[in-house]
Amino acid sequence: MHSVIASPADRRLSALIRHLEGSSNAMDSDTITASPASGFPGARNSVFEHVVRGPEDPILGVTVAYNKDSSPLKLNLGVGAYRTEEGKPLVLNVVRRAEQMLVNDSSRVKEYLPIVGLADFNKLSAKLILGADSPAIQDNRVTTVQCLSGTGSLRVGGEFLARHYHQRTIYIPLPTWGNHPKVFTLAGLSVKTYRYYDPVTRGLNFQGLLEDLGSAPSGAIVLLHACAHNPTGVDPTPQQWEQIRQLMRSKALLPFFDSAYQGFASGNLDADAHSIRLFVADGGECIVAQSYAKNMGLYGERVGALSIVCKSADVASRVESQLKLVIRPMYSNPPIHGASIVATILKDKNMFQEWTIELKAMADRIINMRQQLFDALSTRGTPGDWSHIIKQIGMFTFTGLNSEQVAFMTKEYHIYMTSDGRISMAGLSSRTVPHLADAIHAAVTRVV
Ligand code: KET
């Protein structure tokens, strides 16, 4: 293997091939030899001396900075994590109940799950996102594998495509969740963007979107946010989704849906899956990454699913066999606890019903926070049009504040948010709305 290989996925594959070929000096070129001075006890220099400090993550780093602030006024509106009116993290009652049942069930053991995860969880997850009466499920054309939350599902899906799909280019919206380009690049795909948000109208740049997807090469992969687009809170209308579908199908563009907020946008699980179901209903293929972090509040349990809707049961089963080959060397098999909670809730009618009520309450509280913040800015006469706060959908408001204004709000008001001006409405409460409104008012009147 002397060729020059560019992509990380290719490099990993070639390392694997060398390993399988059994060449004894296979890894020589990758081996770092410690200098003699560092090889004995008491040596002054670390073998890692050359390692430079990496930057904090643009989203999770906001929490790191927040944790270091000792002000009693501090407010974390960075990461998209739901908080109660009291500003506390929430574990849903139905989740507590499911966990109790699992703990009380002495027949449960801690054996490894299969590589693809918990069978019940996979079946129920596909039903949840595609609809109970989905023809694709009835035809056995869907393969679903349990993955490490939304991020892990995107990564496994990306690596599968990099290995087995003929087009390695994925188009992601501009802007998008900050982790998307990193996940897909490291999966071995080449990332390009399509226009999505218009800062002037604070709405969808639909014309730009159609033009960019219209000029994408045939077969390219297109990342779509199923609902509650992050960070903009701007979604296409059902009519616009239909136009997107027609354009994409006419050019054989492959839809890869990221569904991190099902139920959070409208409070209704089916309504929030509309875009995906539209693409599945035409009989075409698509990929869906699902997360239960937000809608079941299972953030740290890392529970999600990757579904690939194929043309036939035979293709789906071969695709699944290859997904296993992606997963096994990555993390072997997924954790059992979170998936068991989800399966317990989804398979019991009463628990499912209880979940939808709690989910709706979370969505409603966020919508209420939008109204309260809008009213507070109106009362203060804050310059500018703030109607986008109540028009946008989901967990975030894309305020339009620039990075200097954000820095000012953090410095003067101890309000933490991402530098692109995104605020997590789920982190706000009636008590903290006035403080945020004061900060926004001061930022737009004092920092231009
Ligand atoms: N997709 C989108 C669009 C998304 O906003 C997130 C998380 C994920 C996937 C991944 O979530 P997971 O926890 O892997 O299921 N977004 C929030 C948290 C984060 O950045 O990790 C956020 O934007 O704040």
Residues whose N, C-alpha, C, O or C-beta is under 5 A from the ligand:
A	BS01	KET	I59 G78 V79 G80 L148 S149 G150 T151 G152 W177 N230 D258 A260 S291 A293 Y299
